Amino acid sequence: MRFVPKFLLSAMSPDHFPDSVRTGDAPEVAFLGRSNVGKSSLINKLLGSKEAKVSSTPGRTRAINFFALHDGTPQKFAARPSLIFADLPGYGYAKISKSISAEWPTFIEPYLNEREQLSLCICLVDSNIPPQESDTMLINALQQMQRPYLVVATKSDRLGGNQLTKSLTALKKAHSVDRILPVSSKTEAGVKTLWPEITNLIQD
């Protein structure tokens, strides 16, 4: 699949969310997870670019960053995007959790709960650490909102075969999900598999 990615805008309130004039009501895919779980790195691998800013400091993403994906090539691409990626602020990092938590009800929860264009939520969990309650809370919230979601385990390259299997089993049990897709932004393992997951779920 070939897209030309373009940074669209950053939003810190519902008033800033992109309107249909800019997006053509293209379906949106939201990327969510704990701070430093690798949201921006995964988005860049999916896009084949460095549109999403990556930082080693947790909590740097404080706005919802929107990226428009246009059909075509850099030389010639469609005026209106076919898909929108939304990179949401992370949560769960101790030093910034209070400030991030305070911001969630003001614009992040309205985005997840009310955004008509939101077609899929990609929930990123870290395969290298034990299951986190904050991830379970997010998944439960999306279920209550009746939002389609897919759980993706990042940093899978750091674990051997048996270790990764054990980690995925523990994550499935803790989050009460039947399936988790392991990916690695470093080796790109699982990235090609994720693309059809995104497009199939949107088409459904």
Secondary structure, DSSP 4 states (H G I P E B T S, - for coil): --EEEEEEEEESSGGGS--HHHHTT--EEEEEEBTTSSHHHHHHHHHTS--S---SSTT---SEEEEEEEEB-SSSB-SS-SEEEEEPPPB--TTTHHHHHHHIIIIIHHHHHH-TTEEEEEEEEETTS---HHHHHHHHHHHHHT--EEEEEE-GGGS-HHHHHHHHHHHHHHHT-S--EE--TTT-TTHHHHHHHHHHHHH-
